[in-house]
Amino acid sequence: MEDTLVEVRSSSAKTLADKKELTRQVTRFESEAQQWQEKAELALSKGRDDLARSALMEKKKSAESSQALVEELGHVDEHISKLQDEISQLQDKLADAKSRQKAIVMREKTVSSRLKVKQNIDSNKVNDALSRFDSYERKIDDIEAQVESYDMGSKSLADEIADLASDEKVDDELASLKAKMKKKNK
């Protein structure tokens, strides 16, 4: 696409050069027509109608050539305008293609990074580390269980008194429930 843009720009530069050349030729023919006009006036002032007639014919040829070149300049201007439109369209397409390329490159980098992370997650190193953590956790659970087993066998005096008070409350509640049920049944 960049090659096409370069070609269009090259064609545009050539067309601009052609326009400058045509403009110079138009100026030259207009200048010649003016000179033939002056020569015809001079010939008339000297009484030479034949020379004045020939000068006016040359003036007409120069004016016609100038007019033809002016028309050609119109076509060249039209061509330049079309080329500028094409250049603009190509630049837009090129910018779009470049932005899409950047997006694709970014996607590729993102996907590659994700793939690396997934490969690391699935690797044996991670599994080994997790398995070691599980092993440490099991050892800690065993130690805590041993500590709790020592505490089970030796209740303190305060714990035993609290258990008695709790049992007494449950017994009172049970007796109250029985009395309530007897009243209901009667």
Residue frames as a rotation matrix with the C-alpha (Angstrom) as fourth column:
MET 1
0.572 0.820 0.000 0.00
0.820 -0.572 0.000 0.00
0.000 0.000 -1.000 0.00
GLU 2
0.400 -0.521 -0.754 2.89
0.128 -0.783 0.609 2.33
-0.907 -0.340 -0.247 0.74
ASP 3
-0.643 -0.634 0.429 4.28
0.477 0.107 0.872 1.52
-0.599 0.766 0.234 -2.72
THR 4
-0.025 0.739 0.673 0.99
0.978 -0.122 0.170 2.59
0.208 0.662 -0.720 -4.30
LEU 5
0.784 0.290 -0.549 1.05
0.477 -0.847 0.234 5.80
-0.398 -0.445 -0.802 -2.30
VAL 6
-0.138 -0.919 -0.370 4.60
0.140 -0.388 0.911 6.50
-0.980 0.074 0.182 -3.51
GLU 7
-0.627 -0.055 0.777 3.52
0.756 0.198 0.624 5.86
-0.188 0.979 -0.082 -7.11
VAL 8
0.429 0.864 0.262 0.54
0.888 -0.457 0.053 8.19
0.166 0.210 -0.964 -6.81
ARG 9
0.627 -0.272 -0.731 2.71
0.232 -0.830 0.508 10.89
-0.744 -0.488 -0.457 -5.24
SER 10
-0.505 -0.852 0.138 5.26
0.333 -0.045 0.942 10.48
-0.797 0.521 0.306 -8.04
SER 11
-0.324 0.495 0.806 2.50
0.934 0.030 0.356 10.80
0.152 0.868 -0.472 -10.63
SER 12
0.730 0.609 -0.310 1.21
0.669 -0.730 0.138 13.87
-0.143 -0.308 -0.941 -8.81
ALA 13
0.156 -0.768 -0.621 4.67
0.166 -0.599 0.783 15.46
-0.974 -0.225 0.034 -8.84
LYS 14
-0.713 -0.389 0.583 5.00
0.595 0.103 0.797 14.82
-0.370 0.916 0.158 -12.58
THR 15
0.119 0.862 0.493 1.56
0.956 -0.234 0.179 16.34
0.269 0.450 -0.852 -13.18
LEU 16
0.715 0.084 -0.694 2.48
0.423 -0.843 0.333 19.42
-0.557 -0.532 -0.638 -11.13
ALA 17
-0.374 -0.907 -0.196 5.65
0.220 -0.291 0.931 19.80
-0.901 0.305 0.308 -13.20
ASP 18
-0.537 0.275 0.797 3.54
0.842 0.121 0.526 19.52
0.048 0.954 -0.296 -16.37
LYS 19
0.574 0.807 -0.136 1.22
0.818 -0.574 0.043 22.22
-0.043 -0.136 -0.990 -15.02
LYS 20
0.310 -0.543 -0.781 4.15
0.181 -0.772 0.609 24.58
-0.933 -0.330 -0.141 -14.46
GLU 21
-0.730 -0.600 0.329 5.40
0.391 0.028 0.920 23.96
-0.561 0.800 0.214 -18.00
LEU 22
-0.161 0.762 0.627 1.94
0.961 -0.024 0.276 24.59
0.225 0.647 -0.728 -19.47
THR 23
0.680 0.399 -0.616 1.61
0.594 -0.792 0.142 27.80
-0.431 -0.462 -0.775 -17.43
ARG 24
-0.208 -0.842 -0.498 4.94
0.113 -0.526 0.843 29.02
-0.972 0.119 0.204 -18.82
GLN 25
-0.769 -0.055 0.637 3.82
0.620 0.180 0.763 28.22
-0.157 0.982 -0.104 -22.38
VAL 26
0.324 0.938 0.123 0.48
0.944 -0.329 0.020 30.05
0.059 0.110 -0.992 -21.87
THR 27
0.505 -0.209 -0.837 2.38
0.279 -0.878 0.388 33.09
-0.817 -0.430 -0.385 -20.63
ARG 28
-0.596 -0.803 0.006 4.73
0.203 -0.143 0.969 32.90
-0.777 0.579 0.248 -23.64
PHE 29
-0.511 0.464 0.724 1.85
0.852 0.162 0.497 32.62
0.114 0.871 -0.478 -26.15
GLU 30
0.599 0.737 -0.313 -0.03
0.778 -0.628 0.011 35.48
-0.189 -0.250 -0.950 -24.48
SER 31
0.133 -0.662 -0.738 3.13
0.110 -0.730 0.675 37.58
-0.985 -0.171 -0.024 -24.64
GLU 32
-0.797 -0.410 0.443 3.56
0.435 0.117 0.893 36.69
-0.418 0.904 0.085 -28.34
ALA 33
0.021 0.891 0.454 -0.07
0.990 -0.081 0.113 37.63
0.137 0.447 -0.884 -29.05
GLN 34
0.665 0.180 -0.725 0.50
0.434 -0.883 0.178 41.00
-0.608 -0.433 -0.665 -27.39
GLN 35
-0.350 -0.877 -0.329 3.67
0.072 -0.376 0.924 41.52
-0.934 0.300 0.194 -29.43
TRP 36
-0.676 0.164 0.719 1.82
0.735 0.234 0.637 40.66
-0.064 0.958 -0.279 -32.70
GLN 37
0.490 0.865 -0.112 -0.89
0.863 -0.499 -0.077 43.15
-0.122 -0.059 -0.991 -31.70
GLU 38
0.387 -0.430 -0.815 1.74
0.095 -0.861 0.500 45.85
-0.917 -0.271 -0.293 -31.26
LYS 39
-0.702 -0.679 0.215 3.36
0.237 0.063 0.970 44.90
-0.672 0.731 0.117 -34.59
ALA 40
-0.213 0.715 0.666 -0.04
0.975 0.112 0.193 45.09
0.063 0.690 -0.721 -36.36
GLU 41
0.716 0.463 -0.523 -0.63
0.548 -0.836 0.010 48.53
-0.433 -0.294 -0.852 -34.88
LEU 42
-0.086 -0.848 -0.523 2.84
-0.018 -0.524 0.852 49.63
-0.996 0.082 0.030 -36.01
ALA 43
-0.738 -0.184 0.650 2.25
0.582 0.315 0.750 48.29
-0.343 0.931 -0.125 -39.54
LEU 44
0.269 0.916 0.297 -1.10
0.963 -0.263 -0.062 50.12
0.021 0.303 -0.953 -39.72
SER 45
0.602 -0.073 -0.795 0.50
0.261 -0.923 0.282 53.34
-0.754 -0.378 -0.537 -38.54
LYS 46
-0.455 -0.843 -0.286 3.00
-0.144 -0.247 0.958 53.03
-0.879 0.477 -0.009 -41.41
GLY 47
0.139 0.643 -0.753 0.26
-0.884 -0.262 -0.387 52.27
-0.446 0.720 0.532 -43.91
ARG 48
-0.713 -0.422 -0.560 1.16
-0.629 0.738 0.245 48.62
0.310 0.527 -0.791 -44.42
ASP 49
0.222 0.922 0.317 -2.20
-0.970 0.242 -0.027 46.84
-0.102 -0.302 0.948 -44.28
ASP 50
0.525 -0.064 -0.849 -0.69
-0.365 0.884 -0.292 43.62
0.769 0.463 0.441 -45.66
LEU 51
-0.573 -0.783 -0.240 1.83
-0.027 0.311 -0.950 43.42
0.819 -0.538 -0.199 -42.79
ALA 52
-0.579 0.449 0.681 -0.87
-0.815 -0.307 -0.491 44.35
-0.011 -0.839 0.544 -40.25
ARG 53
0.517 0.796 -0.315 -3.09
-0.812 0.572 0.114 41.57
0.271 0.197 0.942 -41.62
SER 54
0.189 -0.545 -0.817 -0.22
-0.021 0.829 -0.558 39.01
0.982 0.123 0.145 -41.34
ALA 55
-0.808 -0.496 0.317 0.59
-0.278 -0.154 -0.948 40.21
0.520 -0.854 -0.013 -37.78
LEU 56
-0.166 0.835 0.524 -3.08
-0.982 -0.092 -0.164 39.82
-0.088 -0.542 0.836 -36.77
MET 57
0.612 0.329 -0.720 -3.09
-0.478 0.879 -0.005 36.27
0.631 0.347 0.694 -38.21
GLU 58
-0.334 -0.806 -0.488 0.00
0.114 0.480 -0.870 35.45
0.936 -0.346 -0.068 -36.13
LYS 59
-0.722 0.158 0.674 -1.69
-0.668 -0.413 -0.619 37.04
0.181 -0.897 0.404 -33.11
LYS 60
0.362 0.932 -0.035 -4.72
-0.913 0.362 0.187 34.80
0.187 -0.036 0.982 -33.70
LYS 61
0.340 -0.317 -0.885 -2.51
-0.059 0.932 -0.357 31.68
0.939 0.174 0.298 -33.88
SER 62
-0.740 -0.672 0.035 -0.78
-0.036 -0.012 -0.999 32.65
0.672 -0.741 -0.015 -30.62
ALA 63
-0.446 0.661 0.604 -4.13
-0.895 -0.348 -0.279 33.36
0.026 -0.665 0.747 -28.91
GLU 64
0.575 0.657 -0.487 -5.56
-0.665 0.723 0.190 30.01
0.477 0.215 0.852 -30.11
SER 65
-0.066 -0.687 -0.724 -2.47
0.139 0.712 -0.688 28.18
0.988 -0.146 0.049 -28.87
SER 66
-0.855 -0.222 0.468 -2.76
-0.370 -0.371 -0.852 29.99
0.363 -0.902 0.235 -25.54
GLN 67
0.008 0.956 0.294 -6.47
-0.997 -0.017 0.081 29.08
0.082 -0.294 0.952 -25.29
ALA 68
0.512 0.126 -0.850 -5.75
-0.287 0.957 -0.031 25.42
0.809 0.260 0.526 -26.09
LEU 69
-0.498 -0.779 -0.382 -3.10
0.191 0.331 -0.924 25.36
0.846 -0.533 -0.016 -23.37
VAL 70
-0.651 0.354 0.671 -5.50
-0.742 -0.485 -0.464 27.01
0.161 -0.800 0.579 -20.91
GLU 71
0.491 0.847 -0.204 -8.02
-0.801 0.531 0.277 24.23
0.342 0.027 0.939 -21.61
GLU 72
0.219 -0.518 -0.827 -5.24
0.113 0.855 -0.506 21.67
0.969 0.017 0.246 -21.14
LEU 73
-0.793 -0.488 0.365 -4.39
-0.244 -0.295 -0.924 23.36
0.559 -0.822 0.115 -17.82
GLY 74
-0.034 0.874 0.484 -8.02
-0.989 -0.101 0.113 22.85
0.147 -0.475 0.868 -16.76
HIS 75
0.703 0.248 -0.666 -7.68
-0.287 0.956 0.053 19.12
0.650 0.154 0.744 -17.45
VAL 76
-0.274 -0.892 -0.358 -4.39
0.196 0.313 -0.929 19.02
0.942 -0.325 0.089 -15.59
ASP 77
-0.650 0.100 0.753 -5.95
-0.686 -0.503 -0.525 20.80
0.326 -0.858 0.396 -12.59
GLU 78
0.472 0.881 0.035 -8.79
-0.846 0.442 0.297 18.28
0.246 -0.170 0.954 -12.64
HIS 79
0.470 -0.399 -0.787 -6.27
0.077 0.907 -0.414 15.44
0.879 0.134 0.457 -12.78
ILE 80
-0.643 -0.732 0.224 -4.31
-0.105 -0.206 -0.973 16.96
0.759 -0.649 0.056 -9.87
SER 81
-0.219 0.657 0.721 -7.51
-0.959 -0.280 -0.036 17.21
0.178 -0.700 0.692 -7.82
LYS 82
0.762 0.495 -0.418 -8.28
-0.462 0.867 0.185 13.53
0.454 0.052 0.889 -8.48
LEU 83
0.040 -0.839 -0.542 -4.73
0.217 0.537 -0.815 12.57
0.975 -0.085 0.204 -7.54
GLN 84
-0.685 -0.261 0.680 -5.01
-0.521 -0.477 -0.708 14.52
0.510 -0.839 0.191 -4.29
ASP 85
0.327 0.873 0.363 -8.24
-0.935 0.244 0.256 12.68
0.135 -0.423 0.896 -3.48
GLU 86
0.700 -0.120 -0.704 -6.55
-0.054 0.974 -0.220 9.35
0.712 0.192 0.675 -4.20
ILE 87
-0.419 -0.908 0.000 -3.59
0.017 -0.008 -1.000 10.30
0.908 -0.419 0.019 -2.02
SER 88
-0.408 0.346 0.845 -5.93
-0.877 -0.405 -0.258 11.24
0.253 -0.846 0.469 0.80
GLN 89
0.698 0.711 -0.084 -7.81
-0.678 0.694 0.242 7.96
0.231 -0.112 0.966 0.49
LEU 90
0.411 -0.623 -0.666 -4.59
0.167 0.770 -0.616 5.97
0.896 0.142 0.420 0.39
GLN 91
-0.614 -0.637 0.466 -3.24
-0.317 -0.341 -0.885 7.81
0.723 -0.691 0.007 3.43
ASP 92
0.049 0.721 0.691 -6.45
-0.995 -0.022 0.094 7.02
0.082 -0.693 0.716 5.32
LYS 93
0.852 0.255 -0.458 -6.22
-0.293 0.956 -0.014 3.37
0.434 0.146 0.889 4.33
LEU 94
-0.019 -0.953 -0.302 -2.55
0.129 0.297 -0.946 3.30
0.991 -0.057 0.117 5.28
ALA 95
-0.553 -0.123 0.824 -3.28
-0.713 -0.442 -0.545 4.85
0.431 -0.889 0.157 8.68
ASP 96
0.506 0.810 0.296 -6.07
-0.861 0.454 0.227 2.30
0.050 -0.370 0.928 9.21
ALA 97
0.693 -0.303 -0.654 -3.79
0.006 0.910 -0.415 -0.56
0.720 0.284 0.633 8.22
LYS 98
-0.408 -0.901 0.145 -1.07
-0.114 -0.107 -0.988 0.68
0.906 -0.420 -0.059 10.59
SER 99
-0.295 0.356 0.887 -3.50
-0.945 -0.242 -0.218 0.96
0.137 -0.903 0.408 13.50
ARG 100
0.805 0.578 -0.133 -4.84
-0.565 0.816 0.122 -2.53
0.179 -0.023 0.984 12.76
GLN 101
0.277 -0.796 -0.538 -1.25
0.091 0.579 -0.810 -3.80
0.956 0.176 0.233 12.64
LYS 102
-0.598 -0.488 0.636 -0.54
-0.535 -0.348 -0.770 -2.22
0.597 -0.800 -0.052 16.04
ALA 103
0.212 0.773 0.598 -3.70
-0.977 0.187 0.105 -3.81
-0.031 -0.607 0.794 17.46
ILE 104
0.835 0.066 -0.547 -2.69
-0.213 0.954 -0.210 -7.21
0.508 0.292 0.810 16.09
VAL 105
-0.179 -0.972 -0.150 0.82
-0.011 0.154 -0.988 -6.88
0.984 -0.176 -0.038 17.52
MET 106
-0.486 0.057 0.872 -0.62
-0.830 -0.341 -0.441 -5.92
0.272 -0.938 0.213 20.92
ARG 107
0.633 0.765 0.118 -3.02
-0.772 0.613 0.168 -8.88
0.056 -0.197 0.979 20.80
GLU 108
0.544 -0.505 -0.670 -0.13
0.010 0.803 -0.596 -11.19
0.839 0.318 0.442 19.94
LYS 109
-0.543 -0.777 0.318 1.91
-0.288 -0.183 -0.940 -9.88
0.789 -0.602 -0.124 22.89
THR 110
-0.147 0.587 0.796 -1.05
-0.988 -0.117 -0.096 -10.24
0.036 -0.801 0.597 25.24
VAL 111
0.831 0.483 -0.275 -1.80
-0.498 0.867 0.018 -13.77
0.247 0.122 0.961 24.11
SER 112
0.157 -0.860 -0.486 1.88
0.041 0.497 -0.867 -14.72
0.987 0.116 0.114 24.37
SER 113
-0.621 -0.359 0.697 2.00
-0.609 -0.338 -0.717 -13.35
0.493 -0.870 -0.009 27.93
ARG 114
0.284 0.815 0.505 -1.16
-0.956 0.280 0.085 -15.22
-0.072 -0.507 0.859 28.88
LEU 115
0.752 -0.053 -0.657 0.25
-0.214 0.923 -0.320 -18.41
0.624 0.381 0.683 27.39
LYS 116
-0.320 -0.944 -0.075 3.45
-0.117 0.118 -0.986 -18.03
0.940 -0.307 -0.148 29.41
VAL 117
-0.440 0.234 0.867 1.45
-0.890 -0.245 -0.385 -17.47
0.123 -0.941 0.316 32.61
LYS 118
0.662 0.748 0.039 -0.71
-0.749 0.659 0.064 -20.53
0.022 -0.071 0.997 31.92
GLN 119
0.442 -0.583 -0.681 2.38
-0.040 0.746 -0.665 -22.60
0.896 0.322 0.307 31.18
ASN 120
-0.624 -0.684 0.378 3.90
-0.377 -0.160 -0.912 -21.46
0.685 -0.712 -0.158 34.48
ILE 121
-0.031 0.697 0.716 0.68
-0.997 0.025 -0.068 -22.26
-0.065 -0.716 0.695 36.34
ASP 122
0.875 0.436 -0.210 0.59
-0.466 0.876 -0.122 -25.73
0.130 0.205 0.970 34.84
SER 123
0.075 -0.932 -0.353 4.29
-0.517 0.267 -0.814 -26.33
0.853 0.244 -0.462 35.38
ASN 124
0.334 -0.041 -0.942 5.59
0.536 0.830 0.154 -28.86
0.775 -0.557 0.299 37.90
LYS 125
-0.747 -0.660 0.085 7.30
0.331 -0.480 -0.813 -26.11
0.577 -0.579 0.577 39.89
VAL 126
-0.447 0.669 0.594 3.98
-0.749 -0.643 0.161 -24.61
0.490 -0.373 0.788 40.90
ASN 127
0.549 0.672 -0.497 2.50
-0.323 0.719 0.615 -28.03
0.770 -0.177 0.612 41.63
ASP 128
-0.072 -0.679 -0.731 5.54
0.627 0.539 -0.563 -28.96
0.776 -0.499 0.387 43.72
ALA 129
-0.866 -0.240 0.438 5.30
-0.109 -0.766 -0.634 -25.71
0.487 -0.597 0.637 45.69
LEU 130
-0.016 0.949 0.315 1.59
-0.842 -0.182 0.507 -26.26
0.539 -0.257 0.802 46.34
SER 131
0.534 0.172 -0.828 2.22
0.098 0.960 0.262 -29.82
0.840 -0.221 0.496 47.40
ARG 132
-0.541 -0.772 -0.334 4.90
0.517 0.008 -0.856 -28.62
0.664 -0.635 0.394 49.85
PHE 133
-0.675 0.379 0.633 2.45
-0.606 -0.774 -0.182 -26.07
0.421 -0.507 0.752 51.28
ASP 134
0.433 0.865 -0.252 -0.11
-0.570 0.479 0.667 -28.86
0.698 -0.146 0.701 51.71
SER 135
0.168 -0.476 -0.863 2.52
0.501 0.795 -0.341 -30.96
0.849 -0.375 0.372 53.48
TYR 136
-0.851 -0.491 0.189 3.42
0.135 -0.551 -0.823 -28.07
0.508 -0.675 0.535 55.83
GLU 137
-0.271 0.844 0.462 -0.24
-0.816 -0.456 0.354 -27.42
0.510 -0.281 0.813 56.51
ARG 138
0.542 0.446 -0.712 -0.75
-0.107 0.877 0.468 -31.11
0.833 -0.178 0.523 57.41
LYS 139
-0.334 -0.751 -0.569 2.24
0.600 0.296 -0.743 -31.01
0.727 -0.590 0.352 59.79
ILE 140
-0.850 0.059 0.524 0.82
-0.345 -0.814 -0.468 -27.91
0.399 -0.578 0.712 61.50
ASP 141
0.196 0.981 -0.010 -2.60
-0.726 0.152 0.671 -29.60
0.660 -0.124 0.741 61.80
ASP 142
0.316 -0.155 -0.936 -0.92
0.364 0.931 -0.031 -32.63
0.876 -0.331 0.351 63.43
ILE 143
-0.741 -0.659 -0.129 0.92
0.402 -0.282 -0.871 -30.44
0.538 -0.697 0.474 65.94
GLU 144
-0.577 0.605 0.548 -2.26
-0.702 -0.711 0.045 -28.49
0.417 -0.359 0.835 66.79
ALA 145
0.421 0.751 -0.508 -4.13
-0.381 0.655 0.653 -31.78
0.823 -0.081 0.562 67.25
GLN 146
-0.134 -0.555 -0.821 -1.47
0.619 0.600 -0.507 -32.96
0.774 -0.576 0.263 69.69
VAL 147
-0.929 -0.194 0.316 -1.79
-0.076 -0.734 -0.675 -29.74
0.363 -0.651 0.667 71.66
GLU 148
-0.152 0.962 0.229 -5.58
-0.846 -0.246 0.472 -30.09
0.510 -0.122 0.851 71.78
SER 149
0.351 0.275 -0.895 -5.31
0.062 0.947 0.315 -33.73
0.934 -0.166 0.315 72.90
TYR 150
-0.662 -0.604 -0.444 -3.19
0.525 0.049 -0.850 -32.67
0.535 -0.795 0.285 75.88
ASP 151
-0.827 0.395 0.401 -5.82
-0.516 -0.816 -0.260 -30.05
0.224 -0.422 0.879 76.77
MET 152
0.043 0.917 -0.397 -8.64
-0.505 0.363 0.783 -32.62
0.862 0.166 0.479 76.60
GLY 153
0.072 -0.069 -0.995 -7.33
0.526 0.850 -0.021 -34.78
0.847 -0.522 0.098 79.35
SER 154
-0.584 -0.358 -0.728 -6.74
0.811 -0.265 -0.521 -32.00
-0.006 -0.895 0.446 81.79
LYS 155
0.219 0.719 0.660 -9.74
0.467 -0.671 0.575 -29.82
0.856 0.182 -0.483 82.48
SER 156
-0.805 -0.495 0.326 -9.20
0.004 -0.554 -0.833 -27.07
0.593 -0.669 0.448 84.92
LEU 157
-0.702 0.533 -0.473 -11.30
0.646 0.196 -0.738 -26.65
-0.300 -0.823 -0.482 88.06
ALA 158
-0.560 0.490 -0.668 -12.95
-0.376 -0.869 -0.323 -23.56
-0.738 0.071 0.671 86.58
ASP 159
-0.683 0.295 -0.668 -13.96
-0.639 0.199 0.743 -25.53
0.352 0.934 0.052 83.45
GLU 160
-0.766 0.392 -0.510 -15.55
0.454 0.891 0.004 -28.28
0.456 -0.229 -0.860 85.54
ILE 161
-0.610 0.557 -0.564 -17.54
0.412 -0.386 -0.826 -25.75
-0.677 -0.736 0.006 87.65
ALA 162
-0.578 0.384 -0.720 -18.74
-0.697 -0.691 0.191 -23.99
-0.424 0.612 0.667 84.47
ASP 163
-0.762 0.299 -0.574 -19.88
-0.233 0.701 0.674 -27.35
0.604 0.647 -0.464 83.10
LEU 164
-0.723 0.506 -0.471 -21.86
0.690 0.483 -0.539 -28.02
-0.045 -0.715 -0.698 86.32
ALA 165
-0.532 0.524 -0.665 -23.58
-0.076 -0.812 -0.579 -24.63
-0.843 -0.257 0.472 86.11
SER 166
-0.636 0.270 -0.723 -24.44
-0.770 -0.162 0.617 -25.25
0.049 0.949 0.311 82.48
ASP 167
-0.793 0.338 -0.507 -25.82
0.219 0.934 0.281 -28.71
0.569 0.112 -0.815 83.31
GLU 168
-0.689 0.536 -0.488 -27.93
0.540 -0.070 -0.839 -27.21
-0.484 -0.842 -0.241 86.14
LYS 169
-0.535 0.483 -0.693 -29.50
-0.578 -0.808 -0.118 -24.67
-0.617 0.337 0.711 83.75
VAL 170
-0.664 0.275 -0.696 -30.38
-0.543 0.463 0.701 -27.43
0.515 0.843 -0.158 81.27
ASP 171
-0.795 0.374 -0.478 -31.93
0.549 0.778 -0.304 -29.52
0.259 -0.505 -0.824 84.09
ASP 172
-0.617 0.577 -0.535 -34.06
0.133 -0.593 -0.794 -26.53
-0.776 -0.561 0.289 85.25
GLU 173
-0.533 0.398 -0.747 -35.26
-0.821 -0.458 0.341 -25.93
-0.206 0.795 0.571 81.70
LEU 174
-0.764 0.219 -0.607 -36.16
-0.121 0.876 0.468 -29.62
0.634 0.430 -0.642 81.28
ALA 175
-0.758 0.492 -0.429 -38.18
0.618 0.331 -0.713 -29.64
-0.208 -0.805 -0.555 84.54
SER 176
-0.523 0.565 -0.639 -40.06
-0.304 -0.823 -0.479 -26.49
-0.797 -0.056 0.602 83.47
LEU 177
-0.610 0.270 -0.745 -40.88
-0.755 0.089 0.650 -28.05
0.242 0.959 0.150 80.07
LYS 178
-0.820 0.306 -0.484 -42.23
0.330 0.943 0.037 -31.22
0.468 -0.130 -0.874 81.77
ALA 179
-0.650 0.597 -0.470 -44.47
0.411 -0.244 -0.878 -29.19
-0.639 -0.764 -0.087 84.07
LYS 180
-0.515 0.420 -0.747 -45.81
-0.680 -0.731 0.058 -27.24
-0.522 0.538 0.662 81.12
MET 181
-0.708 0.211 -0.674 -46.58
-0.446 0.606 0.658 -30.44
0.547 0.767 -0.335 79.20
LYS 182
-0.821 0.425 -0.381 -48.46
0.569 0.667 -0.482 -31.95
0.049 -0.612 -0.789 82.20
LYS 183
-0.516 0.647 -0.561 -50.68
-0.034 -0.670 -0.742 -28.88
-0.856 -0.364 0.367 82.44
LYS 184
-0.544 0.270 -0.794 -51.46
-0.832 -0.294 0.470 -29.09
-0.107 0.917 0.385 78.77
ASN 185
-0.807 0.172 -0.565 -52.43
-0.071 0.922 0.382 -32.76
0.587 0.348 -0.731 78.93
LYS 186
-0.762 0.557 -0.332 -54.87
0.534 0.249 -0.808 -32.26
-0.367 -0.793 -0.487 81.82
